[in-house]
Amino acid sequence: MSRTKATIILSIVAVILIGAIILIFPLNGQDSVQVGNSDVDFYWIAKTIKLGLDLEGGMLAIYNADLTEFTDSDEAERALDGTVTNLTNILFSKGYTEAVVTKQSDSAIRVEIPAVNNSEQLMKLLGEPATLEFQDPNGTKVIDGSKHVNDAYATTYEGYYAIGLEFNAEGTKAFSDATSNNVGSKISIWINGSKVLEPTVNSAITDGKAIISGNYTYDQANELALQIKAGTFDVTLIPTQVTTISPTLGKDALKYGIIAGVIGLFIVMVIMIIKYRGMGVVASFALLCYSTILIYLLALVPWVQLTLPGIAGIILSVGMAVDANIVIFERIKDERKSAKAIQSSVKTGFKKGLTAIIDANITTILGSIIMLIFGASAIQSFAITLLIGVLLSMVTAILISRLFINISLAYNDTSEVYYGLKIKGGVENE
């Protein structure tokens, strides 16, 4: 790489990195800043990261389940378990991966949701638990929500927002019969005894999936989908308690955690520079890029909700990012001992270090995926931040660190002292 090209690339990277860092933390002490004279507000990146109950607090709701229709206790328990699963799926699909839904007793369900500040927001999020029926023009019930409907969601159809419905096997047969017998007529949708929709049947629907189209905005389609989804619960739920939960770690816990993280990152950079000199400088810049990109990913990935276990995953992934650079630098030093030139040592060191880095990270990635699939909510929080961090650490070590070293070599590719590659007795360059 020529010095001119290296200078251009370094300047571009520096401008992007500085700009990205400036946008992270609120410079005005507020959550957002108005963009010029427009009505648009820019939210600082740090303020868009969703926090868990232990860092931000949230809402607690307790629902009593009406199990009077069940005569068998095992059947009632299965219905309650199914309702817990439905509630969990609704919250997860809305991005609340840290929400906790548990059975509080044989007939009650406890729901804890971070970052929800009032009961209206909570009810809008979950959809008020309801009874759901589809009726034909004669008023005959053709679909029972809890028995026939698997899912309801906001989607797009022919360029417009619509409501998607998905039925189970029994519901597919029932809806197929109902639509086949009522083409051109209306099938009404009733929630808690009130008619909310009356779509016209355009054709027989036999595949178990239906689209309700209309002049909907996304919010309208999503709200109707939530109302329908709430009617798929296996039991009728009655909210009995809604309270606010305070952050268990205190208001300043996150601030102090950030300060500690910055100090720790600085100490790691200093140690890397002392140990590896010029390559340590490169690793420090790469680590700064890694940390900046990681913050953006925490804000942008919808399933991330930062909690104490999540922070533990971040800390571990930062350690693995540093470790990846150390593996590469040690390989470079080994190659230098074989009397290779610095540039040749760097090229071979990266090539040989790549295999070790991939092998080490693949096992961590697989472990994270397993924890994400089978773990409880706290474990899932740890797993998702660890997974994001490990994937990013691989990219940083393989691409960004190598880019910065190549830029450094464009300015100086002969100084053994600067790169910490001076071998006793000297070496003869190839």
C-alpha positions as CSV (number, residue, x, y, z in Angstrom):
1,M,0.0,0.0,0.0
2,S,1.4,3.4,-1.0
3,R,1.6,6.2,1.6
4,T,-0.9,8.3,-0.3
5,K,-3.5,5.6,-0.3
6,A,-2.7,4.9,3.4
7,T,-3.2,8.5,4.2
8,I,-6.5,8.7,2.4
9,I,-7.9,5.6,4.0
10,L,-6.7,6.6,7.5
11,S,-8.3,10.0,7.1
12,I,-11.6,8.6,6.0
13,V,-11.6,6.0,8.8
14,A,-10.7,8.7,11.4
15,V,-13.5,11.0,10.2
16,I,-16.1,8.2,10.3
17,L,-14.9,7.0,13.7
18,I,-14.9,10.5,15.3
19,G,-18.3,11.2,13.9
20,A,-19.7,7.9,15.1
21,I,-18.3,8.5,18.6
22,I,-19.8,12.0,18.8
23,L,-23.2,10.6,18.1
24,I,-23.2,8.1,20.9
25,F,-23.4,10.1,24.1
26,P,-25.8,13.0,24.6
27,L,-23.9,16.3,24.3
28,N,-26.8,18.4,25.3
29,G,-27.8,16.3,28.3
30,Q,-31.1,15.3,26.7
31,D,-32.3,12.0,25.1
32,S,-32.5,13.7,21.7
33,V,-31.7,16.8,19.7
34,Q,-33.8,18.6,17.1
35,V,-32.5,18.4,13.5
36,G,-32.4,22.0,12.3
37,N,-35.8,23.6,12.1
38,S,-37.5,20.4,11.2
39,D,-39.9,18.3,13.3
40,V,-37.4,15.5,13.3
41,D,-35.5,14.6,16.5
42,F,-32.2,12.7,16.5
43,Y,-31.9,10.3,19.4
44,W,-28.4,9.8,20.8
45,I,-27.3,6.2,20.2
46,A,-26.7,5.5,23.9
47,K,-30.3,6.6,24.6
48,T,-31.8,4.1,22.1
49,I,-30.3,1.0,23.8
50,K,-33.1,-0.8,25.5
51,L,-32.4,-1.6,29.2
52,G,-33.7,-4.5,31.3
53,L,-35.6,-4.4,34.6
54,D,-32.5,-4.4,36.7
55,L,-31.1,-1.2,35.0
56,E,-34.2,0.7,34.0
57,G,-37.2,-0.7,35.8
58,G,-40.6,-1.4,34.1
59,M,-44.0,-2.8,34.8
60,L,-45.4,-5.8,36.6
61,A,-48.8,-7.2,35.7
62,I,-50.6,-10.1,37.3
63,Y,-53.4,-11.9,35.5
64,N,-55.9,-14.3,37.0
65,A,-56.9,-17.1,34.6
66,D,-60.5,-18.2,34.3
67,L,-60.2,-22.0,34.4
68,T,-63.9,-22.8,35.2
69,E,-64.4,-24.3,31.8
70,F,-61.9,-27.0,32.5
71,T,-63.0,-30.1,34.5
72,D,-59.6,-31.8,34.3
73,S,-56.7,-30.3,36.2
74,D,-54.1,-31.5,33.7
75,E,-56.0,-29.9,30.8
76,A,-56.2,-26.7,32.8
77,E,-52.5,-26.7,33.5
78,R,-51.8,-27.3,29.8
79,A,-54.0,-24.4,28.8
80,L,-52.3,-22.1,31.4
81,D,-48.8,-23.2,30.0
82,G,-50.0,-22.4,26.5
83,T,-51.1,-18.9,27.5
84,V,-47.7,-18.3,29.1
85,T,-46.1,-19.3,25.8
86,N,-48.4,-17.0,23.8
87,L,-47.7,-14.0,26.1
88,T,-43.9,-14.7,25.9
89,N,-44.0,-14.9,22.1
90,I,-46.0,-11.6,21.8
91,L,-43.4,-9.8,24.0
92,F,-40.4,-11.3,22.2
93,S,-41.8,-10.4,18.8
94,K,-42.1,-6.8,20.0
95,G,-38.5,-6.7,21.0
96,Y,-38.9,-7.3,24.7
97,T,-36.5,-10.2,25.0
98,E,-36.0,-9.6,28.7
99,A,-39.7,-9.8,29.6
100,V,-40.4,-12.6,32.1
101,V,-43.7,-14.5,32.0
102,T,-44.2,-17.1,34.7
103,K,-47.0,-18.9,36.4
104,Q,-47.5,-17.4,39.8
105,S,-49.9,-20.0,41.0
106,D,-52.3,-22.6,39.6
107,S,-54.5,-19.9,38.2
108,A,-52.4,-16.7,37.9
109,I,-49.7,-15.4,35.5
110,R,-47.0,-12.9,36.4
111,V,-45.6,-10.6,33.6
112,E,-42.6,-8.4,34.1
113,I,-41.7,-6.0,31.2
114,P,-38.7,-3.6,31.1
115,A,-38.9,-0.1,29.7
116,V,-42.7,0.1,30.0
117,N,-43.7,3.1,32.1
118,N,-47.5,3.0,32.4
119,S,-50.4,0.6,32.4
120,E,-51.9,1.9,29.1
121,Q,-48.6,1.2,27.4
122,L,-48.5,-2.3,28.9
123,M,-52.1,-3.1,27.8
124,K,-51.4,-1.7,24.3
125,L,-48.3,-3.9,24.1
126,L,-49.9,-7.1,25.1
127,G,-53.3,-6.5,23.8
128,E,-56.0,-6.9,26.5
129,P,-56.6,-10.6,26.9
130,A,-59.9,-11.3,25.2
131,T,-62.3,-13.8,23.6
132,L,-62.1,-14.1,19.9
133,E,-64.7,-15.4,17.4
134,F,-65.2,-15.4,13.7
135,Q,-68.9,-15.5,12.6
136,D,-70.5,-16.1,9.3
137,P,-73.3,-13.8,7.9
138,N,-75.9,-15.9,9.9
139,G,-74.1,-15.2,13.2
140,T,-72.8,-18.8,13.5
141,K,-69.3,-19.1,15.1
142,V,-67.0,-20.6,12.5
143,I,-63.6,-19.9,14.2
144,D,-62.8,-20.0,18.0
145,G,-59.6,-18.0,18.6
146,S,-58.1,-20.1,21.3
147,K,-58.7,-23.3,19.4
148,H,-58.1,-22.3,15.8
149,V,-55.8,-19.3,15.4
150,N,-52.1,-19.7,15.8
151,D,-50.9,-16.1,15.1
152,A,-52.0,-12.7,14.0
153,Y,-49.5,-10.0,12.8
154,A,-49.1,-6.8,10.9
155,T,-47.7,-7.3,7.3
156,T,-47.8,-5.8,3.9
157,Y,-50.0,-6.7,0.9
158,E,-49.8,-5.2,-2.5
159,G,-47.9,-2.3,-1.1
160,Y,-50.2,-1.5,1.8
161,Y,-50.3,-2.5,5.5
162,A,-52.6,-5.4,6.3
163,I,-53.3,-8.0,8.9
164,G,-52.0,-11.6,8.5
165,L,-53.7,-14.6,10.1
166,E,-52.3,-18.1,10.5
167,F,-54.5,-21.0,11.6
168,N,-53.6,-24.4,13.1
169,A,-54.7,-27.7,11.4
170,E,-58.2,-27.6,12.9
171,G,-58.5,-23.9,12.2
172,T,-57.3,-24.4,8.6
173,K,-60.2,-26.9,7.9
174,A,-62.8,-24.7,9.7
175,F,-61.7,-21.5,7.9
176,S,-61.6,-23.3,4.6
177,D,-65.2,-24.5,5.0
178,A,-66.3,-21.1,6.2
179,T,-64.7,-19.1,3.3
180,S,-65.8,-21.7,0.7
181,N,-69.4,-21.3,1.8
182,N,-69.3,-17.5,2.0
183,V,-67.4,-16.2,-1.1
184,G,-68.6,-12.6,-1.7
185,S,-70.1,-12.4,1.8
186,K,-68.6,-11.0,5.0
187,I,-67.1,-12.9,7.9
188,S,-67.1,-10.8,11.1
189,I,-64.4,-10.8,13.8
190,W,-65.6,-10.4,17.3
191,I,-63.4,-9.6,20.4
192,N,-65.0,-9.7,23.8
193,G,-68.4,-9.7,22.2
194,S,-67.8,-6.6,20.1
195,K,-67.4,-6.6,16.3
196,V,-64.0,-5.1,15.3
197,L,-63.7,-6.2,11.7
198,E,-66.0,-7.4,8.9
199,P,-63.8,-8.3,5.9
200,T,-65.3,-9.6,2.7
201,V,-64.4,-13.1,1.5
202,N,-62.9,-12.7,-2.0
203,S,-62.1,-16.4,-2.4
204,A,-61.9,-19.7,-0.6
205,I,-58.8,-19.9,1.7
206,T,-57.6,-23.4,2.1
207,D,-53.9,-23.1,3.1
208,G,-54.4,-21.8,6.6
209,K,-53.1,-18.3,5.9
210,A,-55.2,-15.3,5.4
211,I,-54.7,-11.6,4.7
212,I,-57.1,-8.9,5.8
213,S,-56.4,-5.9,3.6
214,G,-57.6,-2.3,4.0
215,N,-56.5,1.3,4.2
216,Y,-54.4,0.6,7.4
217,T,-51.5,2.5,8.7
218,Y,-48.9,0.2,10.4
219,D,-50.1,1.2,13.9
220,Q,-53.7,0.4,13.0
221,A,-52.8,-3.0,11.5
222,N,-50.5,-3.8,14.4
223,E,-53.1,-2.8,17.0
224,L,-55.8,-5.0,15.4
225,A,-53.3,-7.9,15.1
226,L,-52.5,-7.6,18.8
227,Q,-56.2,-7.6,19.7
228,I,-56.7,-10.7,17.6
229,K,-53.6,-12.3,19.0
230,A,-54.8,-11.7,22.5
231,G,-57.9,-13.7,21.7
232,T,-55.7,-16.8,21.0
233,F,-54.9,-17.3,24.6
234,D,-55.9,-20.7,25.8
235,V,-57.7,-19.2,28.9
236,T,-59.4,-15.9,29.6
237,L,-57.1,-13.6,31.5
238,I,-58.3,-10.9,33.9
239,P,-55.7,-8.3,34.9
240,T,-55.7,-7.9,38.7
241,Q,-52.6,-5.9,39.5
242,V,-50.4,-3.5,37.5
243,T,-47.5,-1.8,39.3
244,T,-44.2,-0.1,38.5
245,I,-40.9,-1.7,39.2
246,S,-37.9,0.5,40.2
247,P,-34.4,-0.3,38.8
248,T,-32.9,-2.8,41.3
249,L,-29.4,-1.5,40.7
250,G,-30.2,2.2,41.2
251,K,-30.4,5.2,38.9
252,D,-26.6,5.7,38.6
253,A,-25.6,2.1,38.1
254,L,-25.4,2.3,34.3
255,K,-23.4,5.6,34.4
256,Y,-20.8,4.1,36.8
257,G,-20.7,1.0,34.7
258,I,-19.9,3.0,31.6
259,I,-17.2,4.9,33.5
260,A,-15.7,1.7,34.6
261,G,-15.8,0.3,31.1
262,V,-14.0,3.3,29.7
263,I,-11.3,3.1,32.3
264,G,-10.9,-0.7,31.7
265,L,-10.6,-0.2,28.0
266,F,-8.0,2.5,28.4
267,I,-5.9,0.3,30.7
268,V,-6.1,-2.6,28.2
269,M,-4.9,-0.2,25.4
270,V,-2.0,1.0,27.5
271,I,-0.9,-2.6,28.3
272,M,-1.2,-3.6,24.6
273,I,1.0,-0.6,23.6
274,I,3.6,-1.4,26.2
275,K,3.7,-5.1,25.3
276,Y,3.5,-4.8,21.5
277,R,4.5,-1.2,20.8
278,G,3.4,-0.3,17.2
279,M,1.2,-3.4,16.9
280,G,-0.3,-2.4,20.2
281,V,-1.2,1.0,18.8
282,V,-2.9,-0.7,15.9
283,A,-4.7,-3.0,18.3
284,S,-5.9,0.0,20.4
285,F,-7.3,1.7,17.3
286,A,-9.0,-1.6,16.3
287,L,-10.4,-2.0,19.8
288,L,-11.8,1.6,19.7
289,C,-13.5,0.8,16.4
290,Y,-14.8,-2.5,17.9
291,S,-16.3,-0.7,20.9
292,T,-17.9,2.0,18.8
293,I,-19.5,-0.5,16.4
294,L,-20.6,-2.7,19.3
295,I,-22.5,0.2,20.9
296,Y,-24.3,0.8,17.6
297,L,-25.2,-2.8,17.2
298,L,-26.6,-2.9,20.8
299,A,-28.8,0.0,19.8
300,L,-29.9,-1.4,16.4
301,V,-30.4,-5.1,16.9
302,P,-34.0,-5.4,18.0
303,W,-33.6,-8.4,20.4
304,V,-31.0,-6.7,22.6
305,Q,-32.2,-5.5,26.0
306,L,-29.2,-4.7,28.2
307,T,-29.1,-6.3,31.6
308,L,-26.4,-7.4,34.1
309,P,-26.0,-10.8,32.3
310,G,-25.9,-8.9,29.0
311,I,-23.2,-6.6,30.2
312,A,-21.2,-9.8,31.3
313,G,-21.5,-11.0,27.7
314,I,-20.2,-7.7,26.4
315,I,-17.2,-7.8,28.8
316,L,-16.4,-11.4,27.7
317,S,-16.6,-10.5,24.0
318,V,-14.3,-7.5,24.5
319,G,-11.8,-9.9,26.2
320,M,-12.0,-12.2,23.2
321,A,-11.5,-9.2,20.8
322,V,-8.2,-8.4,22.6
323,D,-7.3,-12.1,22.7
324,A,-7.7,-12.3,18.9
325,N,-5.2,-9.5,18.4
326,I,-2.7,-11.2,20.8
327,V,-2.9,-14.5,18.9
328,I,-2.1,-12.7,15.6
329,F,0.7,-10.6,17.1
330,E,2.3,-13.7,18.7
331,R,2.2,-15.5,15.3
332,I,3.8,-12.4,13.7
333,K,6.6,-12.5,16.3
334,D,7.1,-16.3,15.7
335,E,7.4,-15.6,12.0
336,R,9.9,-12.8,12.6
337,K,12.1,-15.3,14.6
338,S,12.4,-17.3,11.3
339,A,14.4,-14.4,9.8
340,K,11.5,-13.1,7.7
341,A,11.0,-9.5,6.8
342,I,8.5,-7.5,8.8
343,Q,5.9,-7.3,5.9
344,S,6.3,-11.0,5.3
345,S,6.0,-11.8,9.0
346,V,2.8,-9.8,9.2
347,K,1.2,-11.5,6.2
348,T,2.1,-15.0,7.4
349,G,1.2,-14.2,11.0
350,F,-2.3,-13.1,10.0
351,K,-2.7,-16.2,7.8
352,K,-1.7,-18.6,10.5
353,G,-3.5,-16.8,13.3
354,L,-6.8,-16.8,11.4
355,T,-7.3,-20.6,11.9
356,A,-6.8,-20.4,15.6
357,I,-9.1,-17.4,15.9
358,I,-11.9,-19.0,13.9
359,D,-11.6,-22.3,15.8
360,A,-11.8,-20.5,19.2
361,N,-14.7,-18.3,18.2
362,I,-16.8,-21.0,16.4
363,T,-17.2,-22.9,19.7
364,T,-18.2,-19.7,21.5
365,I,-20.7,-18.9,18.7
366,L,-22.3,-22.4,18.9
367,G,-22.5,-22.2,22.7
368,S,-24.2,-18.8,22.4
369,I,-26.7,-20.1,19.9
370,I,-27.6,-23.0,22.1
371,M,-28.0,-20.7,25.1
372,L,-30.2,-18.4,23.0
373,I,-32.5,-21.2,21.9
374,F,-32.8,-23.2,25.2
375,G,-31.8,-20.7,27.9
376,A,-34.0,-18.7,30.3
377,S,-34.4,-15.0,29.7
378,A,-31.3,-14.0,31.7
379,I,-29.2,-16.5,29.9
380,Q,-30.6,-15.4,26.5
381,S,-29.5,-11.8,27.3
382,F,-26.0,-13.0,28.0
383,A,-26.0,-15.2,24.9
384,I,-27.2,-12.5,22.4
385,T,-24.7,-9.8,23.5
386,L,-21.9,-12.5,23.6
387,L,-22.9,-13.6,20.1
388,I,-22.9,-10.1,18.7
389,G,-19.6,-9.3,20.4
390,V,-17.8,-12.5,19.2
391,L,-18.9,-12.1,15.6
392,L,-17.8,-8.5,15.6
393,S,-14.4,-9.4,17.3
394,M,-13.7,-11.8,14.5
395,V,-14.4,-9.1,11.9
396,T,-12.3,-6.5,13.9
397,A,-9.3,-8.8,14.3
398,I,-9.3,-10.2,10.7
399,L,-10.2,-7.0,8.8
400,I,-9.8,-3.9,10.8
401,S,-6.6,-4.8,12.6
402,R,-5.0,-6.0,9.4
403,L,-6.1,-2.8,7.6
404,F,-4.5,-0.6,10.3
405,I,-1.2,-2.7,10.3
406,N,-1.0,-2.3,6.5
407,I,-1.5,1.4,6.8
408,S,1.2,1.5,9.5
409,L,3.6,-0.5,7.2
410,A,3.0,2.0,4.4
411,Y,4.8,4.6,6.6
412,N,7.3,2.3,8.3
413,D,8.0,-1.3,7.4
414,T,11.6,-1.6,8.7
415,S,11.7,-0.5,12.3
416,E,12.0,-3.6,14.5
417,V,11.9,-1.5,17.6
418,Y,8.7,0.2,16.7
419,Y,6.9,-3.0,16.0
420,G,8.5,-4.8,19.0
421,L,10.0,-7.4,16.6
422,K,13.7,-6.9,17.4
423,I,15.3,-10.3,17.8
424,K,18.5,-10.8,19.8
425,G,21.4,-11.2,17.4
426,G,19.4,-9.5,14.6
427,V,17.8,-11.1,11.5
428,E,18.6,-10.9,7.9
429,N,15.6,-9.5,5.9
430,E,14.4,-11.6,3.0
